[in-house]
Amino acid sequence: MARIFITGGGGFVGAAIAERLARRGDEVAAFDIVESPRLKELRAELPNLAFYPGELTEWSQLAEAMKDFDADAVIHCAAVVGVLNGASSRLWTMRVNVEGSLNVLSAMRLCDVKRMINLSSEEVYGAFTGDTIDETHGCFPVKTYGISKFATEQLARDFAEENEMEVIHIRTCWVYGPGLPRPRIPKTFIDAAVDGRSLHLDGGAAYRVDQVYIDDLTEGLVAALDHRTHKHDVYHITTGQAPSLGQMVDWIREIVPGADISISSGPYQVGPGVVAVRKGALDCSRARDAFGYQPKFTLRDGLEACVAARRRMQQDV
Ligand SMILES: NC(=O)c1ccc[n+]([C@@H]2O[C@H](COP(=O)([O-])OP(=O)(O)OC[C@H]3O[C@@H](n4cnc5c(N)ncnc54)[C@H](O)[C@@H]3O)[C@@H](O)[C@H]2O)c1
């Protein structure tokens, strides 16, 4: 039984990892600005899951929470997430993602916590130079979000070395699954298909990106947390595959016959006028060789699981 402090523990990834750790018997603290409905639901069921309200940029709130909880390790999920959020407030993104991460590291030093698993992103690479890339690919982030995530990695390397800490960076890509609390591909298409609504997206059919099902990500995170002799400080945890968004839409139409959803050719835009850089698949063999990470869900499997969850949700209301 370990004591794990999760920043952003109310978020999509944070709550999922909190649930997995608490269910196996770890003592878990979820630090977040507010208690999300998902976290509230989980805490009603799991007495070994605590909530610490706090703001990452407020050093004293963070330090007091970490001191009170007496953690063995930290999983750092809290962040301003995504290219559009990063662009809408560059300064705040830097404050939360960079200054906030330094606060977490400083609180760890204060409380003598030696290990952190840091959630990083494929955005640290900028444009991919091949269909599949591994962790040695150059990092030339082009958007505020990716710049903040790479700055965090580099600062953590410096900090960890000086303070004899271990920080493992997990670079994941688009994470999806039941319970994602915001509109985003593939959720938008799945919800429209199951609810019987039309949805057409202009551009992006040929865009290839690695999409990982939430259960695979949390399994990989736990394996990285449990592994004690890391040869590397950065690992990919995704699927190692990058089907096109057009293929993804075709699969949803197969799973939900009659779905009125489509995506046209042309560049994929993250938001109006923001053309996405080239992506692709993230090779996961380093994580497989080091701690046995093996994704169980192909994108098609994950889409089926999401459709089933959406149908169950509809029946419940
Ligand atoms: N979701 C993805 O597709 C994806 C892909 C790559 C990397 N990641 C990384 O995974 C991590 C978790 O992402 P997610 O999808 O769960 O995002 P999320 O937005 O669902 O969760 C982030 C959580 O952090 C909290 N938070 C934000 N600012 C905070 C602050 N100032 N103080 C305290 N808490 C704060 C939010 O309230 C939220 O609960 C992030 O570090 C993100 O960069 C996510």
The ligand as a Tripos MOL2 file, in Angstrom:
@<TRIPOS>MOLECULE
LIG
   44    48     1     0     0
SMALL
NO_CHARGES

@<TRIPOS>ATOM
      1 N1         -6.4540   14.5560  -22.2570 N.am      1 LIG1
      2 C1         -5.5090   14.3980  -23.1860 C.2       1 LIG1
      3 O1         -5.7980   14.0790  -24.3340 O.2       1 LIG1
      4 C2         -4.0560   14.5980  -22.8210 C.ar      1 LIG1
      5 C3         -3.0850   14.3450  -23.7970 C.ar      1 LIG1
      6 C4         -1.7480   14.5180  -23.4830 C.ar      1 LIG1
      7 C5         -1.3830   14.9220  -22.2040 C.ar      1 LIG1
      8 N2         -2.3410   15.1700  -21.2780 N.ar      1 LIG1
      9 C6         -1.9170   15.6340  -19.9520 C.3       1 LIG1
     10 O2         -2.5690   14.8680  -18.9530 O.3       1 LIG1
     11 C7         -2.8330   15.6790  -17.8080 C.3       1 LIG1
     12 C8         -4.2950   15.5500  -17.3990 C.3       1 LIG1
     13 O3         -5.1200   15.9590  -18.4780 O.3       1 LIG1
     14 P1         -6.7040   15.7990  -18.4320 P.3       1 LIG1
     15 O4         -7.1670   15.3920  -19.7590 O.co2     1 LIG1
     16 O5         -7.0870   15.0090  -17.2440 O.co2     1 LIG1
     17 O6         -7.1450   17.3220  -18.2230 O.3       1 LIG1
     18 P2         -8.3000   17.8870  -17.3000 P.3       1 LIG1
     19 O7         -8.4680   19.3110  -17.7040 O.co2     1 LIG1
     20 O8         -9.4830   16.9940  -17.3390 O.co2     1 LIG1
     21 O9         -7.6620   17.8050  -15.8540 O.3       1 LIG1
     22 C9         -6.7510   18.7460  -15.3810 C.3       1 LIG1
     23 C10        -7.1190   19.0150  -13.9320 C.3       1 LIG1
     24 O10        -6.1880   19.9700  -13.4200 O.3       1 LIG1
     25 C11        -6.8890   20.8830  -12.6180 C.3       1 LIG1
     26 N3         -6.1920   22.1570  -12.6080 N.ar      1 LIG1
     27 C12        -6.0120   22.9930  -13.6490 C.ar      1 LIG1
     28 N4         -5.3950   24.1130  -13.2440 N.ar      1 LIG1
     29 C13        -5.1720   23.9680  -11.9080 C.ar      1 LIG1
     30 C14        -4.5920   24.7910  -10.9260 C.ar      1 LIG1
     31 N5         -4.1280   25.9980  -11.2390 N.pl3     1 LIG1
     32 N6         -4.5400   24.3270   -9.6500 N.ar      1 LIG1
     33 C15        -5.0190   23.0970   -9.3270 C.ar      1 LIG1
     34 N7         -5.5980   22.2710  -10.2260 N.ar      1 LIG1
     35 C16        -5.6770   22.7160  -11.4970 C.ar      1 LIG1
     36 C17        -8.2560   21.0410  -13.2950 C.3       1 LIG1
     37 O11        -9.2250   21.5500  -12.3950 O.3       1 LIG1
     38 C18        -8.5200   19.6320  -13.7850 C.3       1 LIG1
     39 O12        -9.2960   18.8980  -12.8460 O.3       1 LIG1
     40 C19        -2.4130   17.0940  -18.1640 C.3       1 LIG1
     41 O13        -1.1300   17.3460  -17.6200 O.3       1 LIG1
     42 C20        -2.3370   17.0780  -19.6830 C.3       1 LIG1
     43 O14        -1.3800   18.0080  -20.1660 O.3       1 LIG1
     44 C21        -3.6730   15.0200  -21.5460 C.ar      1 LIG1
@<TRIPOS>BOND
     1     1     2 1
     2     2     3 2
     3     2     4 1
     4     4     5 ar
     5     4    44 ar
     6     5     6 ar
     7     6     7 ar
     8     7     8 ar
     9     8     9 1
    10     8    44 ar
    11     9    10 1
    12     9    42 1
    13    10    11 1
    14    11    12 1
    15    11    40 1
    16    12    13 1
    17    13    14 1
    18    14    15 2
    19    14    16 1
    20    14    17 1
    21    17    18 1
    22    18    19 2
    23    18    20 1
    24    18    21 1
    25    21    22 1
    26    22    23 1
    27    23    24 1
    28    23    38 1
    29    24    25 1
    30    25    26 1
    31    25    36 1
    32    26    27 ar
    33    26    35 ar
    34    27    28 ar
    35    28    29 ar
    36    29    30 ar
    37    29    35 ar
    38    30    31 1
    39    30    32 ar
    40    32    33 ar
    41    33    34 ar
    42    34    35 ar
    43    36    37 1
    44    36    38 1
    45    38    39 1
    46    40    41 1
    47    40    42 1
    48    42    43 1
@<TRIPOS>SUBSTRUCTURE
     1 LIG1         1 GROUP 0 **** ****
